[in-house]
């Protein structure tokens, strides 16, 4: 499961590769501990890529306010093509959430040790997701999203058995392409190569979603690992 992540890096250079213009207020997000239900920054294609602000916690577009369905923050890549909750969005409402790292907790006895996982070279990446427009029953629309997870690679396995589906630029472009075939999309549903990422232990300050400060991404040995 992916329940927290970060976006503390200037996103302009990454988005320029996708030929997207970035509003000034979105260039330097500086988010160190993004949590479910909060607004998050990502990309959709309708049909061309554009930036979107989502609420992290997916509800299907057919959800009825009176049913009080619980938002879902993650969707398992192995089942999104079949599950009624997700399969419509998998076909036509795919997105990518922008991040420069995510957190996972390793169980050691009764304790849980938080780790931050980033690209080995650093920088921004896309996490594959699904999105929807949901009527709140009061005439307003909520744009919701979930992050797709896959089985862990060799770097992640000692920490947790799941991880977000990380997309490089070519994979992200294909993921967002409305013309992508089921076979092409299914081929993307795999963890990244182990040599692509790194992990380092961080302070338990990240345990609280109210803590959103630079200390969250500092390695225990001092400074960002």
Backbone torsions as a table, in degrees:
resi	resn	phi	psi	omega
1	UNK	NA	143.2	173.2
2	UNK	-111.4	111.1	-176.6
3	UNK	-115.0	-5.9	176.7
4	UNK	-151.0	148.7	174.0
5	UNK	-156.1	-179.5	-174.5
6	UNK	-131.3	154.2	170.7
7	UNK	-151.5	81.9	-176.5
8	UNK	-111.0	8.7	-175.9
9	UNK	-108.1	144.6	174.7
10	UNK	-55.8	125.5	-175.7
11	UNK	-92.4	-4.9	-171.8
12	UNK	-60.8	-45.9	-176.9
13	UNK	-63.5	-42.6	179.7
14	UNK	-62.8	-45.7	-176.7
15	UNK	-72.2	-24.8	176.5
16	UNK	-63.2	-31.6	177.5
17	UNK	-65.0	-23.2	177.7
18	UNK	-99.2	9.7	179.2
19	UNK	59.5	40.1	178.2
20	UNK	-109.0	135.9	174.6
21	UNK	-86.9	136.4	-175.6
22	UNK	-109.6	121.6	174.9
23	UNK	-59.7	146.9	-176.4
24	UNK	-52.5	-40.5	-175.2
25	UNK	-71.0	-10.4	-179.0
26	UNK	-108.5	1.9	-174.3
27	UNK	-74.1	-33.3	-175.0
28	UNK	-125.7	77.9	-172.5
29	UNK	-64.0	-41.5	179.6
30	UNK	51.7	56.3	175.0
31	UNK	-110.9	123.4	-173.6
32	UNK	-107.8	-6.9	-176.2
33	UNK	-160.7	70.1	-178.4
34	UNK	-76.0	132.1	-174.0
35	UNK	-124.8	159.4	177.3
36	UNK	-54.1	148.9	-179.6
37	UNK	80.9	-8.6	179.3
38	UNK	-85.6	159.7	174.6
39	UNK	-70.7	137.9	-178.4
40	UNK	-134.0	154.9	-175.2
41	UNK	-101.2	132.2	178.5
42	UNK	-155.2	-169.7	-176.0
43	UNK	-128.9	137.5	170.9
44	UNK	-125.7	167.6	175.1
45	UNK	-126.5	119.4	180.0
46	UNK	-144.1	65.3	-4.3
47	UNK	-90.3	-11.0	-178.7
48	UNK	-95.5	147.9	-177.8
49	UNK	-58.3	138.2	173.8
50	UNK	-148.4	158.1	177.0
51	UNK	-76.2	148.2	177.5
52	UNK	-145.4	145.5	171.8
53	UNK	-102.0	121.6	-178.7
54	UNK	-108.5	163.5	164.5
55	UNK	-100.0	122.5	-175.8
56	UNK	-76.0	104.6	-177.6
57	UNK	151.4	93.6	-169.9
58	UNK	-77.9	136.5	166.8
59	UNK	-127.5	138.4	178.6
60	UNK	-64.7	153.1	-176.0
61	UNK	-61.6	-22.5	-179.7
62	UNK	-89.3	3.2	-179.9
63	UNK	-62.7	137.5	178.6
64	UNK	-101.8	133.5	-177.9
65	UNK	-54.5	-36.9	-175.8
66	UNK	-70.6	-14.9	-178.9
67	UNK	-83.5	-14.2	178.0
68	UNK	50.5	52.9	177.8
69	UNK	-71.5	144.0	-179.0
70	UNK	-84.0	127.4	178.4
71	UNK	-61.8	147.8	-179.1
72	UNK	-115.0	128.8	-176.7
73	UNK	-91.0	-22.0	-179.7
74	UNK	-130.8	151.6	174.4
75	UNK	-130.7	129.0	-178.9
76	UNK	-72.3	125.3	-178.1
77	UNK	-60.5	-29.3	-176.7
78	UNK	-68.9	-19.9	-172.5
79	UNK	-125.3	0.7	-173.8
80	UNK	-66.4	-24.2	-179.2
81	UNK	-76.6	-18.2	-177.2
82	UNK	-108.9	-33.5	-174.5
83	UNK	-68.0	127.2	179.2
84	UNK	-55.3	-31.7	-178.6
85	UNK	-61.0	-32.2	-171.8
86	UNK	-119.7	-20.9	-165.6
87	UNK	-64.3	-31.6	176.7
88	UNK	-65.3	-43.8	178.5
89	UNK	-67.6	-35.2	178.5
90	UNK	-61.8	-35.7	179.6
91	UNK	-73.9	-38.5	-167.0
92	UNK	-137.3	-2.2	-177.3
93	UNK	-136.4	60.8	177.8
94	UNK	-90.6	150.7	-179.8
95	UNK	-144.4	175.6	174.0
96	UNK	-135.5	129.0	177.6
97	UNK	-93.9	135.1	-178.1
98	UNK	-84.3	134.6	-178.4
99	UNK	-150.7	162.1	168.5
100	UNK	-126.7	9.3	176.3
101	UNK	174.3	161.4	172.9
102	UNK	-140.8	160.8	-178.0
103	UNK	-106.9	147.5	168.7
104	UNK	-146.3	153.6	-175.0
105	UNK	-110.4	126.7	178.4
106	UNK	-94.6	128.3	178.5
107	UNK	-82.1	124.6	175.6
108	UNK	-129.3	99.6	-173.1
109	UNK	64.1	-124.8	178.5
110	UNK	-92.5	-1.4	-176.8
111	UNK	-101.2	157.8	174.6
112	UNK	-124.1	124.5	-177.6
113	UNK	-105.4	121.0	-179.2
114	UNK	-78.4	139.3	175.4
115	UNK	-125.9	149.2	171.5
116	UNK	-109.1	134.5	-178.7
117	UNK	-116.3	129.4	-178.5
118	UNK	-134.7	171.7	167.8
119	UNK	-64.9	144.6	-179.4
120	UNK	-60.7	-34.3	179.4
121	UNK	-89.0	-0.9	-177.7
122	UNK	78.3	-178.6	175.9
123	UNK	94.6	-179.2	-174.2
124	UNK	-85.9	147.3	173.1
125	UNK	-141.6	170.4	177.1
126	UNK	-103.7	139.4	170.6
127	UNK	-107.8	124.1	-178.3
128	UNK	-61.1	140.2	179.9
129	UNK	-149.3	176.7	173.5
130	UNK	-123.7	149.3	-178.4
131	UNK	-138.4	165.0	179.7
132	UNK	-157.1	155.6	168.3
133	UNK	-100.5	124.2	-176.0
134	UNK	-123.7	131.4	176.3
135	UNK	-77.2	127.6	-178.4
136	UNK	-86.7	3.1	179.3
137	UNK	87.3	-4.0	-179.8
138	UNK	-121.8	21.4	177.5
139	UNK	87.4	5.4	180.0
140	UNK	-112.9	154.7	177.8
141	UNK	-107.5	137.7	172.8
142	UNK	-108.6	127.7	176.7
143	UNK	-94.9	106.1	-173.5
144	UNK	-108.7	161.8	-179.4
145	UNK	-150.7	159.8	171.8
146	UNK	-133.6	150.5	176.6
147	UNK	-94.2	133.9	178.1
148	UNK	-84.0	133.7	178.3
149	UNK	-114.7	154.9	178.0
150	UNK	-135.5	175.5	177.1
151	UNK	-63.6	152.7	-175.6
152	UNK	-72.2	149.8	170.3
153	UNK	-90.0	-173.3	-173.3
154	UNK	-64.9	-31.3	178.4
155	UNK	-70.9	-39.3	-175.4
156	UNK	-80.6	-29.3	-171.3
157	UNK	-54.7	-38.3	177.6
158	UNK	-67.3	-17.7	-176.9
159	UNK	-98.8	-48.6	-176.5
160	UNK	-160.4	156.3	-176.5
161	UNK	-90.7	0.7	177.6
162	UNK	-130.0	159.4	176.4
163	UNK	-157.3	159.1	176.2
164	UNK	-64.3	153.1	174.0
165	UNK	-80.0	105.2	-176.7
166	UNK	-89.2	132.2	-176.7
167	UNK	-116.2	129.0	168.4
168	UNK	-80.2	177.7	-173.8
169	UNK	-58.5	-50.2	179.1
170	UNK	-60.3	-40.5	179.3
171	UNK	-67.4	-37.7	178.7
172	UNK	-64.2	-43.4	179.4
173	UNK	-61.9	-40.1	178.2
174	UNK	-68.6	-41.9	179.9
175	UNK	-58.1	-38.1	-178.1
176	UNK	-84.5	-14.0	-174.2
177	UNK	-68.1	117.2	179.1
178	UNK	-61.2	-19.0	-178.4
179	UNK	-90.7	-3.4	-178.4
180	UNK	-59.9	138.3	179.6
181	UNK	-84.4	162.6	177.6
182	UNK	-58.6	-39.4	179.3
183	UNK	-64.3	-42.3	179.1
184	UNK	-64.2	-42.2	-179.8
185	UNK	-67.2	-43.8	-179.6
186	UNK	-59.7	-33.4	-179.5
187	UNK	-67.2	-21.0	179.3
188	UNK	-82.3	-15.3	-171.7
189	UNK	-82.0	66.4	-178.4
190	UNK	-147.1	153.8	178.0
191	UNK	-67.5	155.8	177.7
192	UNK	-71.5	160.8	175.6
193	UNK	-57.3	142.3	-176.7
194	UNK	-57.9	-35.0	-177.3
195	UNK	-71.0	-5.7	-178.1
196	UNK	-84.1	-21.0	-173.8
197	UNK	-126.5	167.3	175.5
198	UNK	-140.0	160.8	-179.9
199	UNK	-137.8	142.5	175.4
200	UNK	-145.8	148.1	-176.7
201	UNK	-75.7	140.7	-179.2
202	UNK	-126.2	175.1	-178.1
203	UNK	-68.3	151.3	174.9
204	UNK	-70.2	3.6	173.3
205	UNK	-57.2	-30.6	-178.5
206	UNK	-70.1	-12.2	-179.8
207	UNK	-61.3	-28.0	180.0
208	UNK	-98.4	121.1	179.4
209	UNK	-65.5	-13.4	178.7
210	UNK	-78.9	-13.2	179.0
211	UNK	-93.0	111.9	-178.2
212	UNK	-134.0	70.2	-174.6
213	UNK	-133.1	162.7	-179.1
214	UNK	-54.9	-27.8	-179.5
215	UNK	-59.2	-23.6	-178.8
216	UNK	-62.4	-32.4	-175.6
217	UNK	-99.7	4.9	-180.0
218	UNK	-80.3	133.3	175.8
219	UNK	-68.0	155.7	-178.4
220	UNK	-65.0	-20.3	178.9
221	UNK	-85.8	0.2	178.6
222	UNK	104.8	126.9	-179.6
223	UNK	76.3	171.2	176.8
224	UNK	-73.7	129.9	-175.2
225	UNK	-67.2	NA	NA
